[in-house]
Each structure stands twice: as structure tokens, then as C-alpha cells.
Amino acid sequence: MKKIIKLTESDLNRIVKKIINESYDPDRLYDRGKVVSSLKNGPPMVRKFIKNLPIIECDNKICTKIPEFLYVYLSGKLY
């Protein structure tokens, strides 16, 4: 038995924003090498942000913080 739930566009936007905000942490550090290698395969609009990523040393490796739109792009939540 399938159940159809009708949502308005504003309901859907609210749900998506809630999901994104629950998992995005602006202070989390990511391995810079992995982020850069993932972004190099992206569209030109995304690749231009590689040079602007901060370089932070952590646990004997290079880390970075990423803005929310890059988190959404890398996690694939837009698709």
C-alpha cells in the first residue's frame, strides 16, 4: 500500500534546510587533499574555490574548513 503525501514548495524547502543544517558543522576540519581532489573533478564554478580554502595543520596532516555550499556539493545532497 502506497501513501502519497502532498507537500508545498515551502514545506519541501523547510525540510531540506533542516536536513542540511543538522549535519553541517562549520568548525569541522576536513582532509584538504581529499577535498581538493574531489573539487578538481567539479564544474569550473566549484573549482575556483580550491585556492581559497584555508590551510590548517591538524594531526600531522593538512586540513581545511569548507563553506556550507561546498559541503552540500561534496555530500551529494543536491541530487
mmCIF file of the N, C-alpha and C atoms, coordinates in Angstrom:
data_MODEL
# 
_entry.id   MODEL 
# 
loop_
_atom_site.group_PDB 
_atom_site.id 
_atom_site.type_symbol 
_atom_site.label_atom_id 
_atom_site.label_alt_id 
_atom_site.label_comp_id 
_atom_site.label_asym_id 
_atom_site.label_entity_id 
_atom_site.label_seq_id 
_atom_site.pdbx_PDB_ins_code 
_atom_site.Cartn_x 
_atom_site.Cartn_y 
_atom_site.Cartn_z 
_atom_site.occupancy 
_atom_site.B_iso_or_equiv 
_atom_site.pdbx_formal_charge 
_atom_site.auth_seq_id 
_atom_site.auth_comp_id 
_atom_site.auth_asym_id 
_atom_site.auth_atom_id 
_atom_site.pdbx_PDB_model_num 
ATOM 1   N N  . MET A 1 1  ? 0.842  -1.173 0.000   1.00 0.00 ? 1  MET A N  1 
ATOM 2   C CA . MET A 1 1  ? 0.000  0.000  0.000   1.00 0.00 ? 1  MET A CA 1 
ATOM 3   C C  . MET A 1 1  ? 0.888  1.237  0.000   1.00 0.00 ? 1  MET A C  1 
ATOM 4   N N  . LYS A 1 2  ? 0.726  2.077  -1.005  1.00 0.00 ? 2  LYS A N  1 
ATOM 5   C CA . LYS A 1 2  ? 1.494  3.310  -1.101  1.00 0.00 ? 2  LYS A CA 1 
ATOM 6   C C  . LYS A 1 2  ? 0.702  4.461  -0.510  1.00 0.00 ? 2  LYS A C  1 
ATOM 7   N N  . LYS A 1 3  ? 1.442  5.340  0.133   1.00 0.00 ? 3  LYS A N  1 
ATOM 8   C CA . LYS A 1 3  ? 0.814  6.506  0.723   1.00 0.00 ? 3  LYS A CA 1 
ATOM 9   C C  . LYS A 1 3  ? 1.399  7.745  0.052   1.00 0.00 ? 3  LYS A C  1 
ATOM 10  N N  . ILE A 1 4  ? 0.591  8.614  -0.459  1.00 0.00 ? 4  ILE A N  1 
ATOM 11  C CA . ILE A 1 4  ? 1.042  9.828  -1.127  1.00 0.00 ? 4  ILE A CA 1 
ATOM 12  C C  . ILE A 1 4  ? 0.862  11.000 -0.173  1.00 0.00 ? 4  ILE A C  1 
ATOM 13  N N  . ILE A 1 5  ? 1.950  11.720 0.030   1.00 0.00 ? 5  ILE A N  1 
ATOM 14  C CA . ILE A 1 5  ? 1.923  12.890 0.893   1.00 0.00 ? 5  ILE A CA 1 
ATOM 15  C C  . ILE A 1 5  ? 2.150  14.111 0.012   1.00 0.00 ? 5  ILE A C  1 
ATOM 16  N N  . LYS A 1 6  ? 1.229  15.037 0.049   1.00 0.00 ? 6  LYS A N  1 
ATOM 17  C CA . LYS A 1 6  ? 1.355  16.244 -0.757  1.00 0.00 ? 6  LYS A CA 1 
ATOM 18  C C  . LYS A 1 6  ? 2.065  17.316 0.061   1.00 0.00 ? 6  LYS A C  1 
ATOM 19  N N  . LEU A 1 7  ? 3.136  17.875 -0.518  1.00 0.00 ? 7  LEU A N  1 
ATOM 20  C CA . LEU A 1 7  ? 3.905  18.922 0.129   1.00 0.00 ? 7  LEU A CA 1 
ATOM 21  C C  . LEU A 1 7  ? 3.899  20.174 -0.738  1.00 0.00 ? 7  LEU A C  1 
ATOM 22  N N  . THR A 1 8  ? 3.852  21.297 -0.081  1.00 0.00 ? 8  THR A N  1 
ATOM 23  C CA . THR A 1 8  ? 4.009  22.539 -0.825  1.00 0.00 ? 8  THR A CA 1 
ATOM 24  C C  . THR A 1 8  ? 5.501  22.794 -1.012  1.00 0.00 ? 8  THR A C  1 
ATOM 25  N N  . GLU A 1 9  ? 5.819  23.726 -1.868  1.00 0.00 ? 9  GLU A N  1 
ATOM 26  C CA . GLU A 1 9  ? 7.232  24.046 -2.096  1.00 0.00 ? 9  GLU A CA 1 
ATOM 27  C C  . GLU A 1 9  ? 7.887  24.578 -0.827  1.00 0.00 ? 9  GLU A C  1 
ATOM 28  N N  . SER A 1 10 ? 7.171  25.374 -0.062  1.00 0.00 ? 10 SER A N  1 
ATOM 29  C CA . SER A 1 10 ? 7.738  25.911 1.182   1.00 0.00 ? 10 SER A CA 1 
ATOM 30  C C  . SER A 1 10 ? 7.975  24.798 2.206   1.00 0.00 ? 10 SER A C  1 
ATOM 31  N N  . ASP A 1 11 ? 7.092  23.797 2.248   1.00 0.00 ? 11 ASP A N  1 
ATOM 32  C CA . ASP A 1 11 ? 7.300  22.651 3.141   1.00 0.00 ? 11 ASP A CA 1 
ATOM 33  C C  . ASP A 1 11 ? 8.572  21.904 2.762   1.00 0.00 ? 11 ASP A C  1 
ATOM 34  N N  . LEU A 1 12 ? 8.735  21.681 1.458   1.00 0.00 ? 12 LEU A N  1 
ATOM 35  C CA . LEU A 1 12 ? 9.910  20.961 0.974   1.00 0.00 ? 12 LEU A CA 1 
ATOM 36  C C  . LEU A 1 12 ? 11.182 21.742 1.261   1.00 0.00 ? 12 LEU A C  1 
ATOM 37  N N  . ASN A 1 13 ? 11.175 23.051 1.025   1.00 0.00 ? 13 ASN A N  1 
ATOM 38  C CA . ASN A 1 13 ? 12.349 23.884 1.314   1.00 0.00 ? 13 ASN A CA 1 
ATOM 39  C C  . ASN A 1 13 ? 12.700 23.841 2.795   1.00 0.00 ? 13 ASN A C  1 
ATOM 40  N N  . ARG A 1 14 ? 11.701 23.894 3.663   1.00 0.00 ? 14 ARG A N  1 
ATOM 41  C CA . ARG A 1 14 ? 11.939 23.847 5.109   1.00 0.00 ? 14 ARG A CA 1 
ATOM 42  C C  . ARG A 1 14 ? 12.567 22.516 5.515   1.00 0.00 ? 14 ARG A C  1 
ATOM 43  N N  . ILE A 1 15 ? 12.084 21.425 4.943   1.00 0.00 ? 15 ILE A N  1 
ATOM 44  C CA . ILE A 1 15 ? 12.623 20.100 5.251   1.00 0.00 ? 15 ILE A CA 1 
ATOM 45  C C  . ILE A 1 15 ? 14.063 19.974 4.790   1.00 0.00 ? 15 ILE A C  1 
ATOM 46  N N  . VAL A 1 16 ? 14.358 20.430 3.570   1.00 0.00 ? 16 VAL A N  1 
ATOM 47  C CA . VAL A 1 16 ? 15.722 20.356 3.035   1.00 0.00 ? 16 VAL A CA 1 
ATOM 48  C C  . VAL A 1 16 ? 16.674 21.197 3.882   1.00 0.00 ? 16 VAL A C  1 
ATOM 49  N N  . LYS A 1 17 ? 16.281 22.411 4.250   1.00 0.00 ? 17 LYS A N  1 
ATOM 50  C CA . LYS A 1 17 ? 17.138 23.257 5.079   1.00 0.00 ? 17 LYS A CA 1 
ATOM 51  C C  . LYS A 1 17 ? 17.404 22.613 6.435   1.00 0.00 ? 17 LYS A C  1 
ATOM 52  N N  . LYS A 1 18 ? 16.398 21.973 6.995   1.00 0.00 ? 18 LYS A N  1 
ATOM 53  C CA . LYS A 1 18 ? 16.561 21.315 8.296   1.00 0.00 ? 18 LYS A CA 1 
ATOM 54  C C  . LYS A 1 18 ? 17.554 20.161 8.191   1.00 0.00 ? 18 LYS A C  1 
ATOM 55  N N  . ILE A 1 19 ? 17.459 19.372 7.133   1.00 0.00 ? 19 ILE A N  1 
ATOM 56  C CA . ILE A 1 19 ? 18.372 18.245 6.942   1.00 0.00 ? 19 ILE A CA 1 
ATOM 57  C C  . ILE A 1 19 ? 19.799 18.737 6.770   1.00 0.00 ? 19 ILE A C  1 
ATOM 58  N N  . ILE A 1 20 ? 19.998 19.771 5.969   1.00 0.00 ? 20 ILE A N  1 
ATOM 59  C CA . ILE A 1 20 ? 21.339 20.306 5.729   1.00 0.00 ? 20 ILE A CA 1 
ATOM 60  C C  . ILE A 1 20 ? 21.924 20.875 7.012   1.00 0.00 ? 20 ILE A C  1 
ATOM 61  N N  . ASN A 1 21 ? 21.144 21.659 7.737   1.00 0.00 ? 21 ASN A N  1 
ATOM 62  C CA . ASN A 1 21 ? 21.647 22.301 8.953   1.00 0.00 ? 21 ASN A CA 1 
ATOM 63  C C  . ASN A 1 21 ? 21.946 21.304 10.063  1.00 0.00 ? 21 ASN A C  1 
ATOM 64  N N  . GLU A 1 22 ? 21.289 20.162 10.065  1.00 0.00 ? 22 GLU A N  1 
ATOM 65  C CA . GLU A 1 22 ? 21.543 19.169 11.105  1.00 0.00 ? 22 GLU A CA 1 
ATOM 66  C C  . GLU A 1 22 ? 22.913 18.522 10.955  1.00 0.00 ? 22 GLU A C  1 
ATOM 67  N N  . SER A 1 23 ? 23.405 18.420 9.736   1.00 0.00 ? 23 SER A N  1 
ATOM 68  C CA . SER A 1 23 ? 24.644 17.684 9.538   1.00 0.00 ? 23 SER A CA 1 
ATOM 69  C C  . SER A 1 23 ? 25.852 18.577 9.234   1.00 0.00 ? 23 SER A C  1 
ATOM 70  N N  . TYR A 1 24 ? 25.645 19.831 8.858   1.00 0.00 ? 24 TYR A N  1 
ATOM 71  C CA . TYR A 1 24 ? 26.766 20.706 8.529   1.00 0.00 ? 24 TYR A CA 1 
ATOM 72  C C  . TYR A 1 24 ? 27.331 21.317 9.802   1.00 0.00 ? 24 TYR A C  1 
ATOM 73  N N  . ASP A 1 25 ? 28.645 21.200 9.969   1.00 0.00 ? 25 ASP A N  1 
ATOM 74  C CA . ASP A 1 25 ? 29.338 21.780 11.113  1.00 0.00 ? 25 ASP A CA 1 
ATOM 75  C C  . ASP A 1 25 ? 30.420 22.710 10.576  1.00 0.00 ? 25 ASP A C  1 
ATOM 76  N N  . PRO A 1 26 ? 30.247 24.036 10.719  1.00 0.00 ? 26 PRO A N  1 
ATOM 77  C CA . PRO A 1 26 ? 31.210 24.976 10.139  1.00 0.00 ? 26 PRO A CA 1 
ATOM 78  C C  . PRO A 1 26 ? 32.610 24.890 10.747  1.00 0.00 ? 26 PRO A C  1 
ATOM 79  N N  . ASP A 1 27 ? 32.743 24.307 11.935  1.00 0.00 ? 27 ASP A N  1 
ATOM 80  C CA . ASP A 1 27 ? 34.052 24.214 12.586  1.00 0.00 ? 27 ASP A CA 1 
ATOM 81  C C  . ASP A 1 27 ? 34.753 22.887 12.352  1.00 0.00 ? 27 ASP A C  1 
ATOM 82  N N  . ARG A 1 28 ? 34.115 21.972 11.644  1.00 0.00 ? 28 ARG A N  1 
ATOM 83  C CA . ARG A 1 28 ? 34.722 20.665 11.391  1.00 0.00 ? 28 ARG A CA 1 
ATOM 84  C C  . ARG A 1 28 ? 35.889 20.798 10.414  1.00 0.00 ? 28 ARG A C  1 
ATOM 85  N N  . LEU A 1 29 ? 36.947 20.032 10.686  1.00 0.00 ? 29 LEU A N  1 
ATOM 86  C CA . LEU A 1 29 ? 38.115 20.031 9.811   1.00 0.00 ? 29 LEU A CA 1 
ATOM 87  C C  . LEU A 1 29 ? 38.063 18.822 8.885   1.00 0.00 ? 29 LEU A C  1 
ATOM 88  N N  . TYR A 1 30 ? 38.361 19.066 7.610   1.00 0.00 ? 30 TYR A N  1 
ATOM 89  C CA . TYR A 1 30 ? 38.368 18.014 6.594   1.00 0.00 ? 30 TYR A CA 1 
ATOM 90  C C  . TYR A 1 30 ? 39.773 17.869 6.031   1.00 0.00 ? 30 TYR A C  1 
ATOM 91  N N  . ASP A 1 31 ? 40.129 16.678 5.607   1.00 0.00 ? 31 ASP A N  1 
ATOM 92  C CA . ASP A 1 31 ? 41.424 16.446 4.970   1.00 0.00 ? 31 ASP A CA 1 
ATOM 93  C C  . ASP A 1 31 ? 41.466 17.264 3.684   1.00 0.00 ? 31 ASP A C  1 
ATOM 94  N N  . ARG A 1 32 ? 42.392 18.217 3.622   1.00 0.00 ? 32 ARG A N  1 
ATOM 95  C CA . ARG A 1 32 ? 42.434 19.150 2.485   1.00 0.00 ? 32 ARG A CA 1 
ATOM 96  C C  . ARG A 1 32 ? 42.722 18.427 1.171   1.00 0.00 ? 32 ARG A C  1 
ATOM 97  N N  . GLY A 1 33 ? 43.581 17.424 1.195   1.00 0.00 ? 33 GLY A N  1 
ATOM 98  C CA . GLY A 1 33 ? 43.905 16.685 -0.017  1.00 0.00 ? 33 GLY A CA 1 
ATOM 99  C C  . GLY A 1 33 ? 42.690 16.006 -0.628  1.00 0.00 ? 33 GLY A C  1 
ATOM 100 N N  . LYS A 1 34 ? 41.862 15.403 0.220   1.00 0.00 ? 34 LYS A N  1 
ATOM 101 C CA . LYS A 1 34 ? 40.659 14.731 -0.271  1.00 0.00 ? 34 LYS A CA 1 
ATOM 102 C C  . LYS A 1 34 ? 39.645 15.730 -0.811  1.00 0.00 ? 34 LYS A C  1 
ATOM 103 N N  . VAL A 1 35 ? 39.505 16.864 -0.123  1.00 0.00 ? 35 VAL A N  1 
ATOM 104 C CA . VAL A 1 35 ? 38.567 17.889 -0.581  1.00 0.00 ? 35 VAL A CA 1 
ATOM 105 C C  . VAL A 1 35 ? 39.010 18.444 -1.926  1.00 0.00 ? 35 VAL A C  1 
ATOM 106 N N  . VAL A 1 36 ? 40.305 18.765 -2.040  1.00 0.00 ? 36 VAL A N  1 
ATOM 107 C CA . VAL A 1 36 ? 40.829 19.330 -3.285  1.00 0.00 ? 36 VAL A CA 1 
ATOM 108 C C  . VAL A 1 36 ? 40.677 18.336 -4.436  1.00 0.00 ? 36 VAL A C  1 
ATOM 109 N N  . SER A 1 37 ? 40.984 17.068 -4.197  1.00 0.00 ? 37 SER A N  1 
ATOM 110 C CA . SER A 1 37 ? 40.869 16.080 -5.280  1.00 0.00 ? 37 SER A CA 1 
ATOM 111 C C  . SER A 1 37 ? 39.413 15.898 -5.710  1.00 0.00 ? 37 SER A C  1 
ATOM 112 N N  . SER A 1 38 ? 38.480 16.011 -4.784  1.00 0.00 ? 38 SER A N  1 
ATOM 113 C CA . SER A 1 38 ? 37.065 15.909 -5.142  1.00 0.00 ? 38 SER A CA 1 
ATOM 114 C C  . SER A 1 38 ? 36.597 17.138 -5.922  1.00 0.00 ? 38 SER A C  1 
ATOM 115 N N  . LEU A 1 39 ? 37.097 18.308 -5.530  1.00 0.00 ? 39 LEU A N  1 
ATOM 116 C CA . LEU A 1 39 ? 36.671 19.538 -6.194  1.00 0.00 ? 39 LEU A CA 1 
ATOM 117 C C  . LEU A 1 39 ? 37.288 19.689 -7.583  1.00 0.00 ? 39 LEU A C  1 
ATOM 118 N N  . LYS A 1 40 ? 38.452 19.112 -7.801  1.00 0.00 ? 40 LYS A N  1 
ATOM 119 C CA . LYS A 1 40 ? 39.097 19.216 -9.116  1.00 0.00 ? 40 LYS A CA 1 
ATOM 120 C C  . LYS A 1 40 ? 38.254 18.590 -10.218 1.00 0.00 ? 40 LYS A C  1 
ATOM 121 N N  . ASN A 1 41 ? 37.403 17.631 -9.876  1.00 0.00 ? 41 ASN A N  1 
ATOM 122 C CA . ASN A 1 41 ? 36.540 16.982 -10.856 1.00 0.00 ? 41 ASN A CA 1 
ATOM 123 C C  . ASN A 1 41 ? 35.215 17.713 -11.031 1.00 0.00 ? 41 ASN A C  1 
ATOM 124 N N  . GLY A 1 42 ? 35.017 18.782 -10.277 1.00 0.00 ? 42 GLY A N  1 
ATOM 125 C CA . GLY A 1 42 ? 33.753 19.502 -10.323 1.00 0.00 ? 42 GLY A CA 1 
ATOM 126 C C  . GLY A 1 42 ? 33.694 20.535 -11.431 1.00 0.00 ? 42 GLY A C  1 
ATOM 127 N N  . PRO A 1 43 ? 32.574 21.236 -11.506 1.00 0.00 ? 43 PRO A N  1 
ATOM 128 C CA . PRO A 1 43 ? 32.425 22.278 -12.510 1.00 0.00 ? 43 PRO A CA 1 
ATOM 129 C C  . PRO A 1 43 ? 33.344 23.465 -12.205 1.00 0.00 ? 43 PRO A C  1 
ATOM 130 N N  . PRO A 1 44 ? 33.629 24.306 -13.212 1.00 0.00 ? 44 PRO A N  1 
ATOM 131 C CA . PRO A 1 44 ? 34.534 25.444 -13.012 1.00 0.00 ? 44 PRO A CA 1 
ATOM 132 C C  . PRO A 1 44 ? 34.122 26.366 -11.866 1.00 0.00 ? 44 PRO A C  1 
ATOM 133 N N  . MET A 1 45 ? 32.831 26.536 -11.652 1.00 0.00 ? 45 MET A N  1 
ATOM 134 C CA . MET A 1 45 ? 32.358 27.400 -10.574 1.00 0.00 ? 45 MET A CA 1 
ATOM 135 C C  . MET A 1 45 ? 32.809 26.875 -9.203  1.00 0.00 ? 45 MET A C  1 
ATOM 136 N N  . VAL A 1 46 ? 32.881 25.564 -9.061  1.00 0.00 ? 46 VAL A N  1 
ATOM 137 C CA . VAL A 1 46 ? 33.296 24.947 -7.800  1.00 0.00 ? 46 VAL A CA 1 
ATOM 138 C C  . VAL A 1 46 ? 34.822 24.906 -7.701  1.00 0.00 ? 46 VAL A C  1 
ATOM 139 N N  . ARG A 1 47 ? 35.500 24.619 -8.810  1.00 0.00 ? 47 ARG A N  1 
ATOM 140 C CA . ARG A 1 47 ? 36.967 24.504 -8.797  1.00 0.00 ? 47 ARG A CA 1 
ATOM 141 C C  . ARG A 1 47 ? 37.650 25.807 -8.398  1.00 0.00 ? 47 ARG A C  1 
ATOM 142 N N  . LYS A 1 48 ? 37.023 26.952 -8.683  1.00 0.00 ? 48 LYS A N  1 
ATOM 143 C CA . LYS A 1 48 ? 37.677 28.220 -8.364  1.00 0.00 ? 48 LYS A CA 1 
ATOM 144 C C  . LYS A 1 48 ? 37.817 28.451 -6.855  1.00 0.00 ? 48 LYS A C  1 
ATOM 145 N N  . PHE A 1 49 ? 37.099 27.683 -6.047  1.00 0.00 ? 49 PHE A N  1 
ATOM 146 C CA . PHE A 1 49 ? 37.175 27.848 -4.591  1.00 0.00 ? 49 PHE A CA 1 
ATOM 147 C C  . PHE A 1 49 ? 38.325 27.053 -3.966  1.00 0.00 ? 49 PHE A C  1 
ATOM 148 N N  . ILE A 1 50 ? 39.012 26.238 -4.746  1.00 0.00 ? 50 ILE A N  1 
ATOM 149 C CA . ILE A 1 50 ? 40.115 25.437 -4.205  1.00 0.00 ? 50 ILE A CA 1 
ATOM 150 C C  . ILE A 1 50 ? 41.192 26.325 -3.609  1.00 0.00 ? 50 ILE A C  1 
ATOM 151 N N  . LYS A 1 51 ? 41.572 27.369 -4.326  1.00 0.00 ? 51 LYS A N  1 
ATOM 152 C CA . LYS A 1 51 ? 42.660 28.234 -3.859  1.00 0.00 ? 51 LYS A CA 1 
ATOM 153 C C  . LYS A 1 51 ? 42.273 29.064 -2.635  1.00 0.00 ? 51 LYS A C  1 
ATOM 154 N N  . ASN A 1 52 ? 40.972 29.197 -2.356  1.00 0.00 ? 52 ASN A N  1 
ATOM 155 C CA . ASN A 1 52 ? 40.514 29.985 -1.213  1.00 0.00 ? 52 ASN A CA 1 
ATOM 156 C C  . ASN A 1 52 ? 40.324 29.171 0.060   1.00 0.00 ? 52 ASN A C  1 
ATOM 157 N N  . LEU A 1 53 ? 40.505 27.851 -0.029  1.00 0.00 ? 53 LEU A N  1 
ATOM 158 C CA . LEU A 1 53 ? 40.341 27.018 1.163   1.00 0.00 ? 53 LEU A CA 1 
ATOM 159 C C  . LEU A 1 53 ? 41.488 27.277 2.140   1.00 0.00 ? 53 LEU A C  1 
ATOM 160 N N  . PRO A 1 54 ? 41.166 27.451 3.419   1.00 0.00 ? 54 PRO A N  1 
ATOM 161 C CA . PRO A 1 54 ? 42.232 27.689 4.398   1.00 0.00 ? 54 PRO A CA 1 
ATOM 162 C C  . PRO A 1 54 ? 43.104 26.451 4.590   1.00 0.00 ? 54 PRO A C  1 
ATOM 163 N N  . ILE A 1 55 ? 44.364 26.685 4.919   1.00 0.00 ? 55 ILE A N  1 
ATOM 164 C CA . ILE A 1 55 ? 45.300 25.596 5.208   1.00 0.00 ? 55 ILE A CA 1 
ATOM 165 C C  . ILE A 1 55 ? 45.502 25.560 6.721   1.00 0.00 ? 55 ILE A C  1 
ATOM 166 N N  . ILE A 1 56 ? 45.095 24.448 7.336   1.00 0.00 ? 56 ILE A N  1 
ATOM 167 C CA . ILE A 1 56 ? 45.158 24.292 8.787   1.00 0.00 ? 56 ILE A CA 1 
ATOM 168 C C  . ILE A 1 56 ? 45.874 22.984 9.085   1.00 0.00 ? 56 ILE A C  1 
ATOM 169 N N  . GLU A 1 57 ? 46.908 23.049 9.929   1.00 0.00 ? 57 GLU A N  1 
ATOM 170 C CA . GLU A 1 57 ? 47.621 21.830 10.310  1.00 0.00 ? 57 GLU A CA 1 
ATOM 171 C C  . GLU A 1 57 ? 46.872 21.142 11.452  1.00 0.00 ? 57 GLU A C  1 
ATOM 172 N N  . CYS A 1 58 ? 46.642 19.829 11.286  1.00 0.00 ? 58 CYS A N  1 
ATOM 173 C CA . CYS A 1 58 ? 45.976 19.057 12.338  1.00 0.00 ? 58 CYS A CA 1 
ATOM 174 C C  . CYS A 1 58 ? 46.428 17.603 12.245  1.00 0.00 ? 58 CYS A C  1 
ATOM 175 N N  . ASP A 1 59 ? 46.744 17.019 13.365  1.00 0.00 ? 59 ASP A N  1 
ATOM 176 C CA . ASP A 1 59 ? 47.115 15.598 13.436  1.00 0.00 ? 59 ASP A CA 1 
ATOM 177 C C  . ASP A 1 59 ? 48.124 15.187 12.364  1.00 0.00 ? 59 ASP A C  1 
ATOM 178 N N  . ASN A 1 60 ? 49.186 15.935 12.220  1.00 0.00 ? 60 ASN A N  1 
ATOM 179 C CA . ASN A 1 60 ? 50.266 15.642 11.268  1.00 0.00 ? 60 ASN A CA 1 
ATOM 180 C C  . ASN A 1 60 ? 49.808 15.591 9.812   1.00 0.00 ? 60 ASN A C  1 
ATOM 181 N N  . LYS A 1 61 ? 48.766 16.319 9.473   1.00 0.00 ? 61 LYS A N  1 
ATOM 182 C CA . LYS A 1 61 ? 48.326 16.423 8.082   1.00 0.00 ? 61 LYS A CA 1 
ATOM 183 C C  . LYS A 1 61 ? 47.744 17.808 7.857   1.00 0.00 ? 61 LYS A C  1 
ATOM 184 N N  . ILE A 1 62 ? 47.421 18.106 6.613   1.00 0.00 ? 62 ILE A N  1 
ATOM 185 C CA . ILE A 1 62 ? 46.861 19.409 6.265   1.00 0.00 ? 62 ILE A CA 1 
ATOM 186 C C  . ILE A 1 62 ? 45.342 19.279 6.188   1.00 0.00 ? 62 ILE A C  1 
ATOM 187 N N  . CYS A 1 63 ? 44.655 20.128 6.914   1.00 0.00 ? 63 CYS A N  1 
ATOM 188 C CA . CYS A 1 63 ? 43.195 20.116 6.946   1.00 0.00 ? 63 CYS A CA 1 
ATOM 189 C C  . CYS A 1 63 ? 42.651 21.441 6.439   1.00 0.00 ? 63 CYS A C  1 
ATOM 190 N N  . THR A 1 64 ? 41.345 21.503 6.296   1.00 0.00 ? 64 THR A N  1 
ATOM 191 C CA . THR A 1 64 ? 40.678 22.725 5.867   1.00 0.00 ? 64 THR A CA 1 
ATOM 192 C C  . THR A 1 64 ? 39.259 22.744 6.403   1.00 0.00 ? 64 THR A C  1 
ATOM 193 N N  . LYS A 1 65 ? 38.671 23.929 6.422   1.00 0.00 ? 65 LYS A N  1 
ATOM 194 C CA . LYS A 1 65 ? 37.250 24.091 6.711   1.00 0.00 ? 65 LYS A CA 1 
ATOM 195 C C  . LYS A 1 65 ? 36.581 24.430 5.392   1.00 0.00 ? 65 LYS A C  1 
ATOM 196 N N  . ILE A 1 66 ? 35.351 23.979 5.223   1.00 0.00 ? 66 ILE A N  1 
ATOM 197 C CA . ILE A 1 66 ? 34.661 24.247 3.967   1.00 0.00 ? 66 ILE A CA 1 
ATOM 198 C C  . ILE A 1 66 ? 33.356 24.994 4.238   1.00 0.00 ? 66 ILE A C  1 
ATOM 199 N N  . PRO A 1 67 ? 32.950 25.872 3.309   1.00 0.00 ? 67 PRO A N  1 
ATOM 200 C CA . PRO A 1 67 ? 31.663 26.555 3.468   1.00 0.00 ? 67 PRO A CA 1 
ATOM 201 C C  . PRO A 1 67 ? 30.504 25.592 3.222   1.00 0.00 ? 67 PRO A C  1 
ATOM 202 N N  . GLU A 1 68 ? 29.330 26.006 3.625   1.00 0.00 ? 68 GLU A N  1 
ATOM 203 C CA . GLU A 1 68 ? 28.163 25.120 3.567   1.00 0.00 ? 68 GLU A CA 1 
ATOM 204 C C  . GLU A 1 68 ? 27.834 24.668 2.149   1.00 0.00 ? 68 GLU A C  1 
ATOM 205 N N  . PHE A 1 69 ? 27.948 25.547 1.166   1.00 0.00 ? 69 PHE A N  1 
ATOM 206 C CA . PHE A 1 69 ? 27.582 25.131 -0.192  1.00 0.00 ? 69 PHE A CA 1 
ATOM 207 C C  . PHE A 1 69 ? 28.534 24.067 -0.727  1.00 0.00 ? 69 PHE A C  1 
ATOM 208 N N  . LEU A 1 70 ? 29.815 24.103 -0.311  1.00 0.00 ? 70 LEU A N  1 
ATOM 209 C CA . LEU A 1 70 ? 30.736 23.036 -0.724  1.00 0.00 ? 70 LEU A CA 1 
ATOM 210 C C  . LEU A 1 70 ? 30.403 21.734 -0.004  1.00 0.00 ? 70 LEU A C  1 
ATOM 211 N N  . TYR A 1 71 ? 29.978 21.822 1.243   1.00 0.00 ? 71 TYR A N  1 
ATOM 212 C CA . TYR A 1 71 ? 29.559 20.624 1.974   1.00 0.00 ? 71 TYR A CA 1 
ATOM 213 C C  . TYR A 1 71 ? 28.390 19.963 1.254   1.00 0.00 ? 71 TYR A C  1 
ATOM 214 N N  . VAL A 1 72 ? 27.415 20.777 0.850   1.00 0.00 ? 72 VAL A N  1 
ATOM 215 C CA . VAL A 1 72 ? 26.245 20.240 0.146   1.00 0.00 ? 72 VAL A CA 1 
ATOM 216 C C  . VAL A 1 72 ? 26.669 19.620 -1.171  1.00 0.00 ? 72 VAL A C  1 
ATOM 217 N N  . TYR A 1 73 ? 27.573 20.284 -1.905  1.00 0.00 ? 73 TYR A N  1 
ATOM 218 C CA . TYR A 1 73 ? 28.044 19.750 -3.177  1.00 0.00 ? 73 TYR A CA 1 
ATOM 219 C C  . TYR A 1 73 ? 28.785 18.413 -2.978  1.00 0.00 ? 73 TYR A C  1 
ATOM 220 N N  . LEU A 1 74 ? 29.698 18.372 -2.010  1.00 0.00 ? 74 LEU A N  1 
ATOM 221 C CA . LEU A 1 74 ? 30.509 17.171 -1.794  1.00 0.00 ? 74 LEU A CA 1 
ATOM 222 C C  . LEU A 1 74 ? 29.692 16.004 -1.232  1.00 0.00 ? 74 LEU A C  1 
ATOM 223 N N  . SER A 1 75 ? 28.696 16.312 -0.432  1.00 0.00 ? 75 SER A N  1 
ATOM 224 C CA . SER A 1 75 ? 27.901 15.233 0.150   1.00 0.00 ? 75 SER A CA 1 
ATOM 225 C C  . SER A 1 75 ? 26.819 14.728 -0.805  1.00 0.00 ? 75 SER A C  1 
ATOM 226 N N  . GLY A 1 76 ? 26.610 15.443 -1.892  1.00 0.00 ? 76 GLY A N  1 
ATOM 227 C CA . GLY A 1 76 ? 25.656 14.997 -2.900  1.00 0.00 ? 76 GLY A CA 1 
ATOM 228 C C  . GLY A 1 76 ? 24.206 15.209 -2.513  1.00 0.00 ? 76 GLY A C  1 
ATOM 229 N N  . LYS A 1 77 ? 23.938 16.102 -1.585  1.00 0.00 ? 77 LYS A N  1 
ATOM 230 C CA . LYS A 1 77 ? 22.569 16.290 -1.132  1.00 0.00 ? 77 LYS A CA 1 
ATOM 231 C C  . LYS A 1 77 ? 21.718 17.082 -2.118  1.00 0.00 ? 77 LYS A C  1 
ATOM 232 N N  . LEU A 1 78 ? 22.310 17.612 -3.162  1.00 0.00 ? 78 LEU A N  1 
ATOM 233 C CA . LEU A 1 78 ? 21.519 18.338 -4.164  1.00 0.00 ? 78 LEU A CA 1 
ATOM 234 C C  . LEU A 1 78 ? 20.888 17.386 -5.172  1.00 0.00 ? 78 LEU A C  1 
ATOM 235 N N  . TYR A 1 79 ? 21.397 16.169 -5.263  1.00 0.00 ? 79 TYR A N  1 
ATOM 236 C CA . TYR A 1 79 ? 20.932 15.259 -6.301  1.00 0.00 ? 79 TYR A CA 1 
ATOM 237 C C  . TYR A 1 79 ? 20.071 14.164 -5.741  1.00 0.00 ? 79 TYR A C  1 
# 
